[in-house]
Amino acid sequence: MLKKILLMGLVWMFVSNGFAQHGKVAPSGFDVKKELTAYGKIDTITYSSKTVGTNRRALVYTPPGFSKSKKYPVLYLLHGIGGDEKEWFNGGVPHIILDNLYAEGKLEPMIVVMPNGRAMKDDRATGNIMAPDKVEAFATFEKDLLNDLIPFIEKKFPVKKEQSSRAIFGLSMGGGQSLNFGLGNLDHFGWVGGFSSAPNTRQGKQLLSNPEEAKKKLKLLWISCGDQDGLIGNSRRVSDYLKQNNVPHVFYLEPGGHDFKVWKNDLYMISQLLFKDVDYSKLNDLSPIGFTPETNVRRAKYPQVLPNSKVHFQIHAPEVNKLQVDLGKKYDMTKDANGNWTVVTDSIGEGIHYYSLLVDGMAIADPASKTYYGMGRMASGIEIPFAGGDYYALKQVPHGEVRIKRYFSPVLREWRQCYIYVPAGYDKSAESYPVLYLLHGGGEDETGWVNQGKTDLIMDNLIAEGKAKPMVIVMMDGNMTVPGGGGAFSEAPLKVFDRELKEVLMPFITSNYKVKTGRENTALAGLSMGGIQTLYAGVKDSQLFSALGVFSSGWFANQKELTDPQYAFMKEHKDEINRNIKSFWVSMGGKEDIAYNNCQIMMSKFDELGIKYTYSEYPGGHTWPVWRNNIYKFSQELFK
């Protein structure tokens, strides 16, 4: 078995991408001229441009069987920064690609216009193509397109003039133009997309100021890029913004770089979708490959996260009889004749998820992914990105440090370890900082809030934006082994935790770090098990803490021997608790959170007792995406 596992780990990293050959990319020969019964025609046209003040040229493709007595929709197909109106013809052979598709009956007849997107009098792709005036000419082309070229095409060719019959797509610089012009002129274009869009692509609201209008008017919105393209960040940024605003679109990720191999494939794919009914639910599964998540080990190609947040696992293990992926739900993998196992999961929620491989029934960590202490053991983790994750992204801001500190505990009579976040400038500053003690959940340890929770990145970004006070955050190991003490949520381990926190750790931090003392400068928070520890230690000593954060937690409704004394204490000390705790922050991951019912019962009791608190809810269940959002919001409430 060990031999099998080692073999899997090695082969997983280097296995080729066989998944790309399932009708999700153009077939071999799609761009090769064939003997057909009919062909389209390409002509050069010249039109007068009032925008530029000269005559300009474009190529026009008319389909096989073209008739002036018939009306056609129009595709405007734009080139890149180093090209001109002939770039598509020379490098992309659109006439061949489209002729072959027409012969197979896969296209709606359309006219394709390939203009020169460099709107200036000398529009040749010569000299310094990055010169400011030439770059500016690509932006000027918007006026030329709308005011000169489109009216000319509609006058000289039998084309439909409705917005729903007009499409604009382009590659690289032309991809940015297509997105800018298409989304900026929704009354003109119903079909919009960019292939490997360049940095000229506008951002956020500047690109699309009215998402609701786009939802109503667009027939298809397409974003595509090769997985090895250095400009892929532009496409991801656009897709993220569209996701944040719930604008339907296709993000098609494909093998390749910044070249015509990719762009010819893009034309093949989108041309079959144009001027037909669009079903986004089917197109969301179109991408042949996915992104390599940040949780993969170096050089590991799998698992891959597809643009629709499904995960593609692939492994070579010919000697294994049964292989599954356990992501909370078990997925059976299928083996081909070469011993390659594959499976694509359902769409997975954003954030980090623990998983295991079940090899002939035995659970092991995936050697292709990083491991994390979770579920009471080391487990594989996979990070699913999402559009709202900017608050924990690694950015060009001043960064603090996470320090690992060992200390001896007289209470537990053993060496312990804690993680400590100090903000940027901590060592050079003469000032002291307020301190938050932050607790993990059951089955995890002091590493969780950094490794899974990204707390340091969240705080770096918040502090840089002025949204949170600079603070020290202490993340302790909350696991208390008490012989005969029962489970982690019983009285005995909670008492030991309380002593460890207040008699050992807090004095140690005060003596060794530049932290302010006093209730107004001290906060306590935790998730799940850490939330119960926060309730136990924080409420009864409210003179120590100005804020308590209880994430995805609450007293157990059926554990009266523990909770009844807590509620009795609250009833007797209600005024003191409300006066001391300025922010009693309770949060849940929605109804799907396993602690939801207990929390609702606890808050009802708080209401009955007159305990003041703030409730927050973020959908996602009992998971790290929820807790990342919790610390993001809670930390902004502290020490004000």
C-alpha positions in Angstrom: 0.0 0.0 0.0 2.8 2.4 0.8 4.3 1.8 -2.7 0.9 2.6 -4.2 0.6 5.9 -2.2 4.0 7.1 -3.1 3.4 6.3 -6.8 0.1 8.2 -6.7 1.9 11.3 -5.2 4.5 11.3 -7.9 2.3 10.7 -10.9 -0.4 13.1 -9.7 2.0 16.0 -10.0 3.0 15.4 -13.6 0.0 13.6 -15.3 -1.0 15.2 -18.6 -4.3 17.0 -19.1 -6.4 14.3 -20.7 -9.6 16.0 -19.6 -9.3 18.6 -22.4 -10.5 16.2 -25.0 -14.2 16.0 -24.3 -15.8 18.3 -26.9 -14.8 21.3 -24.8 -12.1 22.4 -27.2 -12.0 22.6 -31.0 -11.3 19.2 -32.7 -8.2 18.5 -34.7 -8.4 19.9 -38.2 -11.0 22.6 -37.4 -8.8 25.3 -38.9 -7.7 23.3 -42.0 -9.2 24.1 -45.4 -11.4 21.3 -46.6 -13.2 20.4 -49.8 -16.6 21.9 -49.3 -19.6 22.5 -51.5 -19.7 26.2 -50.6 -17.3 28.8 -49.1 -17.7 32.2 -47.6 -16.0 35.2 -49.1 -13.7 37.8 -47.6 -13.5 41.4 -49.1 -11.8 44.6 -48.1 -14.1 47.5 -47.7 -13.2 51.2 -47.3 -15.3 53.6 -45.3 -15.2 57.3 -44.5 -14.3 58.0 -40.9 -15.4 61.4 -39.6 -13.9 60.4 -36.2 -10.4 60.0 -37.7 -10.8 62.4 -40.7 -9.7 59.9 -43.3 -10.8 56.8 -45.2 -10.3 53.5 -43.3 -10.3 49.9 -44.2 -11.9 46.7 -42.8 -12.3 43.1 -43.9 -15.7 41.7 -44.2 -16.6 38.0 -44.3 -19.9 37.0 -45.9 -21.1 33.4 -45.3 -21.6 30.6 -47.8 -24.8 31.1 -49.8 -24.8 34.9 -49.0 -27.8 36.7 -50.4 -28.5 40.4 -50.5 -32.2 39.6 -50.2 -31.6 38.2 -46.7 -30.9 40.0 -43.4 -27.9 38.9 -41.3 -26.7 39.5 -37.8 -23.2 40.9 -37.5 -20.1 40.0 -35.5 -17.4 42.7 -35.1 -14.1 40.8 -34.5 -11.2 42.9 -33.2 -7.4 42.4 -33.3 -4.6 42.9 -30.8 -2.2 45.8 -30.2 0.3 44.6 -32.8 -2.1 43.8 -35.5 -4.5 45.5 -38.0 -7.6 44.6 -40.0 -5.6 41.6 -41.5 -4.4 40.1 -38.3 -7.4 37.7 -37.8 -7.2 36.7 -41.5 -3.5 36.0 -41.4 -3.1 34.4 -38.0 -6.6 33.2 -37.2 -8.0 32.0 -40.5 -11.6 32.8 -39.5 -12.9 32.2 -43.0 -11.7 28.6 -42.8 -12.9 28.0 -39.3 -16.4 29.4 -40.1 -16.6 27.7 -43.5 -16.0 24.3 -41.9 -18.6 25.0 -39.2 -21.2 26.1 -41.8 -20.6 22.9 -43.6 -21.4 21.0 -40.4 -24.6 23.0 -39.9 -23.4 24.5 -36.6 -23.6 28.2 -37.3 -26.3 30.8 -37.7 -25.5 32.7 -40.9 -23.7 35.9 -40.0 -21.5 38.6 -41.4 -18.2 39.1 -39.8 -16.5 42.5 -39.8 -12.7 42.7 -39.0 -11.8 46.4 -38.6 -8.6 48.2 -37.8 -9.0 49.1 -34.1 -6.2 51.7 -34.2 -8.3 54.8 -35.0 -5.7 57.3 -36.2 -4.7 58.6 -39.7 -1.6 56.4 -39.9 -3.2 53.2 -38.5 -0.4 50.8 -39.6 1.1 48.4 -37.0 4.6 49.9 -37.4 7.2 51.5 -35.3 6.6 51.6 -31.5 3.2 50.0 -31.3 3.1 50.9 -27.6 3.5 54.6 -28.2 1.0 56.7 -26.3 -0.8 58.1 -29.4 -1.2 54.6 -30.8 -2.5 53.2 -27.5 -4.9 56.1 -27.3 -6.1 55.4 -30.8 -7.5 52.0 -29.6 -9.8 53.9 -27.2 -10.7 56.4 -29.9 -11.9 53.5 -32.0 -15.1 53.4 -29.9 -16.4 56.5 -31.6 -15.2 55.4 -35.0 -17.0 52.0 -34.6 -20.3 53.5 -33.4 -20.5 56.6 -35.5 -18.7 55.6 -38.7 -18.2 51.8 -39.2 -21.4 50.4 -38.0 -23.6 52.9 -40.0 -21.5 52.1 -43.1 -22.0 48.3 -42.7 -25.7 48.8 -42.1 -26.0 50.9 -45.2 -23.9 48.7 -47.6 -24.8 45.2 -46.3 -28.1 43.5 -45.7 -27.8 43.3 -41.9 -30.1 43.3 -39.0 -29.9 46.5 -37.0 -31.3 45.4 -33.6 -29.0 45.2 -30.6 -29.8 41.5 -30.3 -28.3 40.9 -33.8 -25.0 42.7 -33.1 -21.9 41.0 -31.4 -18.5 42.3 -30.5 -15.5 40.1 -29.6 -11.8 40.5 -29.8 -8.4 39.2 -28.8 -5.9 40.8 -26.4 -6.1 44.6 -26.9 -9.2 43.9 -29.0 -10.6 41.8 -26.1 -10.3 44.8 -23.9 -12.0 47.0 -26.5 -14.8 44.5 -27.0 -15.6 44.4 -23.3 -15.2 48.2 -22.9 -17.3 49.1 -25.9 -19.8 46.3 -25.6 -20.5 46.7 -21.9 -20.4 50.5 -22.2 -23.0 50.5 -25.0 -25.6 47.9 -24.1 -28.1 49.4 -26.5 -25.8 48.6 -29.4 -24.5 45.1 -28.5 -26.3 42.0 -27.3 -23.3 39.6 -27.6 -20.0 40.7 -25.9 -16.8 39.0 -25.1 -13.0 39.2 -24.7 -10.3 36.6 -25.6 -7.2 37.0 -23.4 -8.2 40.6 -22.7 -5.3 43.1 -22.3 -4.8 45.6 -19.5 -6.8 48.2 -21.4 -9.8 46.5 -20.0 -11.6 48.9 -17.7 -12.2 47.9 -14.1 -15.3 47.5 -11.9 -18.0 50.1 -12.3 -16.0 51.9 -15.0 -16.4 48.7 -17.1 -20.0 48.0 -16.2 -21.8 50.7 -14.3 -25.2 49.1 -14.4 -25.2 45.4 -13.8 -29.0 45.1 -13.7 -29.2 46.6 -17.2 -26.6 44.1 -18.4 -28.6 41.2 -17.0 -31.7 42.3 -19.0 -30.0 43.2 -22.3 -27.1 40.8 -22.9 -27.7 37.6 -24.7 -24.2 36.3 -24.0 -21.2 37.6 -22.1 -18.0 35.7 -22.6 -14.6 35.8 -20.9 -11.9 33.4 -22.0 -8.1 33.0 -21.6 -5.4 30.4 -21.8 -4.2 29.0 -18.5 -0.6 29.9 -19.3 -1.3 33.5 -20.4 0.5 36.2 -18.4 -2.6 38.4 -18.9 -5.0 36.0 -17.2 -5.4 38.3 -14.3 -7.4 40.8 -16.4 -9.9 38.0 -17.3 -10.2 36.8 -13.7 -10.7 40.4 -12.5 -13.6 40.9 -14.9 -15.2 37.6 -14.0 -14.9 38.4 -10.3 -16.6 41.7 -10.7 -19.4 40.1 -12.7 -19.8 37.4 -10.1 -20.0 39.9 -7.3 -22.8 41.6 -9.2 -24.5 38.3 -10.2 -24.2 39.1 -13.9 -24.5 35.8 -15.9 -21.4 35.1 -18.0 -19.1 32.4 -19.2 -15.5 32.2 -18.0 -13.9 29.8 -20.3 -10.4 28.7 -19.3 -8.5 26.7 -21.9 -5.0 25.2 -22.3 -2.5 27.6 -23.8 -0.8 31.0 -23.8 -1.2 34.4 -25.5 -1.4 33.2 -29.1 -3.6 32.2 -32.0 -3.9 28.6 -30.9 -6.0 29.9 -28.1 -7.9 32.6 -30.1 -8.8 30.3 -33.0 -10.2 27.9 -30.4 -12.2 30.8 -28.9 -13.6 31.8 -32.2 -14.6 28.1 -32.9 -16.4 27.9 -29.5 -18.2 31.3 -29.4 -19.3 31.4 -33.1 -21.5 28.3 -32.4 -23.2 30.2 -29.6 -24.0 33.4 -31.4 -27.5 34.5 -32.3 -29.1 31.4 -30.7 -30.8 30.8 -27.4 -28.2 30.7 -24.6 -28.5 28.3 -21.6 -25.9 29.5 -19.1 -26.5 26.4 -17.0 -24.9 24.3 -19.7 -22.2 26.7 -20.6 -21.0 26.9 -17.0 -19.5 23.4 -17.5 -17.8 24.3 -20.8 -14.2 24.9 -19.6 -11.9 22.0 -20.4 -9.5 22.8 -17.6 -9.4 24.6 -14.2 -7.1 26.9 -12.2 -4.4 25.4 -10.0 -5.5 26.3 -6.5 -3.0 27.9 -4.1 -3.3 24.9 -1.9 -1.6 22.6 -4.4 2.0 21.7 -3.6 4.6 22.9 -6.1 4.3 21.5 -9.6 1.1 19.6 -8.8 -1.4 20.1 -11.7 -4.3 18.5 -9.9 -6.6 19.0 -8.3 -7.9 21.9 -10.5 -10.7 24.3 -9.7 -12.9 24.9 -12.7 -14.4 28.4 -13.2 -17.8 27.1 -12.0 -16.1 26.1 -8.6 -16.3 22.4 -9.4 -13.1 20.5 -8.7 -11.4 18.2 -11.1 -9.4 15.4 -9.5 -7.1 13.2 -11.6 -4.6 10.6 -10.5 -2.7 7.7 -12.0 -3.0 4.6 -9.8 -3.4 1.4 -11.9 -3.0 -1.0 -8.9 -5.8 0.6 -6.8 -9.2 -1.1 -6.9 -11.4 1.7 -5.6 -10.6 5.4 -5.3 -12.8 8.1 -3.8 -12.5 11.7 -2.8 -14.1 12.6 0.5 -15.0 16.3 0.6 -17.8 15.9 3.1 -19.6 14.1 0.3 -17.9 11.0 -1.2 -17.2 11.1 -4.9 -16.4 7.8 -6.7 -13.5 8.2 -9.2 -13.6 6.3 -12.5 -10.6 4.5 -13.9 -9.7 4.3 -17.6 -7.8 1.6 -19.4 -4.4 3.3 -18.6 -5.1 3.4 -14.9 -6.0 7.1 -14.7 -8.7 7.9 -12.2 -10.8 11.1 -12.6 -13.8 12.8 -11.1 -15.4 16.2 -11.2 -17.2 17.3 -8.0 -20.3 19.4 -7.6 -19.7 23.1 -7.2 -18.0 23.7 -3.9 -18.4 26.8 -1.7 -15.7 29.4 -1.5 -12.8 29.2 1.0 -10.8 26.3 2.3 -12.2 22.7 2.6 -10.7 19.7 4.2 -10.7 16.5 2.2 -9.2 13.0 2.1 -8.5 10.3 -0.5 -10.1 7.0 0.2 -7.7 4.4 -1.3 -9.4 1.0 -1.2 -11.3 2.3 1.8 -8.3 3.8 3.7 -8.4 7.6 4.3 -5.1 9.4 3.4 -4.0 12.9 2.8 -3.6 13.9 -0.8 0.2 14.2 -1.6 -0.6 16.9 -4.2 -2.2 19.3 -1.7 -1.0 21.1 1.4 -2.1 19.7 4.7 -3.7 21.4 7.6 -4.5 20.4 11.2 -8.3 20.0 11.0 -10.8 17.2 11.9 -8.4 16.3 14.7 -5.6 15.2 12.3 -3.6 16.5 9.4 -5.9 16.7 6.4 -5.6 17.9 2.8 -7.0 21.3 2.0 -8.3 22.9 -1.1 -8.9 26.6 -1.5 -11.9 27.6 -3.7 -11.5 31.2 -4.7 -14.5 33.5 -4.9 -15.2 37.0 -6.1 -15.7 38.4 -2.6 -12.3 37.2 -1.3 -10.5 40.5 -2.0 -10.4 41.3 1.7 -8.0 38.4 2.4 -6.0 38.7 -0.8 -2.2 39.2 -0.6 -1.7 42.9 -1.6 0.9 45.5 -1.8 0.3 46.9 1.7 2.5 47.0 4.8 2.5 43.5 6.2 2.7 42.5 9.8 4.3 39.2 11.1 3.0 36.0 12.6 5.4 34.8 15.3 5.5 31.4 16.9 6.1 31.5 20.7 6.7 28.7 23.1 6.0 29.0 26.8 5.7 26.7 29.7 2.3 26.3 31.4 2.3 25.7 35.2 -1.4 25.0 34.9 -1.0 22.2 32.4 2.6 21.4 33.4 3.8 21.2 29.8 5.3 23.4 27.1 2.7 25.1 25.0 2.8 27.1 21.7 0.9 30.1 20.5 0.8 32.1 17.3 1.0 35.9 17.6 0.2 38.4 14.9 1.9 41.8 15.3 1.0 44.6 12.9 3.3 46.3 10.4 5.8 48.6 12.2 5.4 46.8 15.5 9.2 46.5 16.2 10.0 50.1 15.3 7.1 51.6 17.2 7.4 52.9 20.8 3.7 52.5 21.2 1.8 49.6 22.8 -1.1 47.9 21.1 -4.5 46.6 22.1 -4.8 42.8 22.1 -7.3 40.3 20.8 -7.2 36.7 22.0 -8.5 34.5 19.2 -9.6 30.9 19.7 -9.9 28.1 17.2 -12.6 25.3 17.0 -12.7 21.7 17.9 -10.4 19.4 15.9 -8.1 22.4 15.1 -5.3 24.1 16.9 -3.4 27.4 17.2 -2.4 27.2 13.5 -6.0 27.4 12.2 -6.6 31.2 12.3 -3.5 31.8 10.3 -3.2 28.8 7.9 -6.9 28.3 7.2 -8.3 31.7 8.4 -5.8 34.0 6.7 -6.1 36.3 9.7 -2.8 38.1 9.1 -3.8 39.0 5.5 -7.2 40.2 6.6 -5.7 42.4 9.3 -2.9 43.7 7.1 -5.5 44.9 4.5 -7.9 46.3 7.1 -5.2 48.2 8.9 -3.8 49.6 5.6 -7.3 50.8 4.7 -7.8 52.4 8.1 -10.8 50.1 8.8 -9.3 48.4 11.9 -7.1 49.6 14.7 -3.6 48.1 14.7 -3.6 45.3 17.3 -1.8 42.3 18.5 -3.7 39.0 18.0 -2.8 36.0 20.1 -3.9 32.6 18.8 -3.5 30.0 21.5 -3.9 26.2 21.5 -7.3 25.8 23.1 -7.2 22.0 23.4 -7.2 21.0 27.0 -6.5 17.4 28.0 -8.1 16.8 31.4 -8.1 13.1 32.6 -11.6 12.1 33.4 -12.8 15.6 32.4 -15.2 14.5 29.7 -15.5 16.2 26.3 -14.1 19.6 25.3 -17.4 21.3 26.1 -17.8 20.1 29.6 -17.1 21.9 32.8 -13.7 20.4 33.6 -11.8 21.3 30.5 -13.5 24.8 30.4 -12.2 25.5 33.9 -8.7 24.4 32.9 -8.9 26.6 29.8 -10.1 29.5 31.9 -7.0 29.2 34.1 -4.6 28.7 31.2 -5.9 31.9 29.6 -6.0 34.1 32.6 -3.2 32.8 34.8 -0.6 31.9 32.2 -1.1 33.2 28.7 -2.4 36.7 29.3 0.3 37.5 31.9 2.9 36.0 29.5 1.8 38.2 26.6 1.6 41.3 28.8 5.2 40.7 30.1 6.7 39.9 26.7 4.9 42.0 24.1 4.0 45.6 23.7 0.3 45.4 24.5 -1.9 47.7 26.4 -3.6 46.5 29.6 -7.0 47.0 30.9 -10.5 45.9 29.8 -10.8 48.7 27.1 -7.7 47.3 25.3 -8.5 43.6 25.5 -10.9 41.4 23.5 -11.7 37.7 23.3 -13.3 35.7 20.4 -13.5 32.2 19.1 -15.2 29.9 16.7 -17.3 26.8 17.5 -15.5 25.3 20.6 -13.6 28.6 20.9 -16.9 30.4 21.0 -18.0 28.3 24.0 -14.6 29.0 25.6 -15.2 32.7 24.9 -18.6 32.6 26.6 -17.2 30.7 29.6 -14.2 32.8 30.2 -15.5 36.2 29.0 -18.9 36.7 30.5 -18.0 35.8 34.1 -15.0 38.1 34.0 -16.4 40.9 31.9 -14.1 43.4 33.7 -11.3 41.9 31.6 -12.7 42.3 28.1 -14.4 45.1 26.2 -15.5 42.9 23.4 -16.5 39.2 23.0 -16.9 37.5 19.6 -18.9 34.2 19.5 -18.7 32.7 16.0 -20.8 29.7 15.0 -21.3 28.8 18.6 -23.6 28.9 21.6 -24.4 27.1 24.8 -25.7 23.6 24.2 -29.5 23.7 24.8 -29.5 20.2 26.4 -26.5 20.7 28.7 -28.3 22.4 31.6 -25.8 21.4 34.3 -23.3 23.7 32.5 -25.6 26.4 31.1 -28.0 27.0 33.9 -25.2 28.4 36.2 -24.1 30.6 33.3 -27.5 32.1 32.8 -28.0 32.5 36.5 -24.8 34.5 36.7 -25.9 36.6 33.7 -29.2 37.4 35.4 -27.5 38.5 38.6 -24.8 40.5 36.8 -26.7 41.8 33.8 -25.9 45.5 34.4 -22.2 44.9 34.9 -22.0 42.7 31.8 -23.8 45.2 29.6 -21.7 48.0 31.0 -18.3 46.3 30.5 -18.8 44.5 27.2 -19.1 47.2 24.6 -19.4 44.7 21.7 -21.0 41.3 22.4 -20.8 40.0 18.8 -22.6 36.8 17.9 -22.5 35.4 14.4 -23.7 32.3 12.5 -23.1 30.7 9.1 -26.9 30.7 8.3 -29.3 27.9 9.0 -27.0 25.4 7.6 -24.5 26.1 10.5 -24.5 23.1 12.8 -24.6 25.5 15.8 -27.5 27.5 14.5 -30.3 26.1 16.7 -28.2 26.2 19.9 -27.3 29.8 19.1 -30.9 30.8 18.5 -31.9 29.3 21.8 -29.0 31.1 23.6 -29.9 34.4 22.1 -33.6 34.0 23.1 -32.3 33.5 26.6 -30.1 36.6 26.3 -33.2 38.6 25.3 -35.1 37.2 28.3 -32.2 38.2 30.6 -31.7 41.6 29.0 -28.2 40.9 27.8 -27.2 43.2 25.0 -25.6 41.7 21.9 -25.2 42.2 18.1 -26.2 39.4 15.8 -24.6 38.8 12.4 -25.2 36.2 9.8 -23.1 35.2 6.8 -24.2 32.2 4.7 -21.8 29.2 4.4 -22.5 26.9 7.3 -19.9 25.8 9.8 -16.9 26.6 7.6 -13.8 28.8 7.3 -15.3 31.1 4.7 -17.8 32.1 7.3 -15.2 32.6 10.0 -12.9 34.6 7.8 -15.8 36.9 7.2 -16.5 36.9 11.0 -13.0 38.1 11.9 -13.1 40.6 9.1 -16.2 42.2 10.4 -15.6 41.8 14.2 -12.1 43.2 14.1 -13.5 46.5 12.7 -15.6 46.9 15.8 -12.8 46.6 18.3 -11.0 49.2 20.4 -13.0 52.3 19.3 
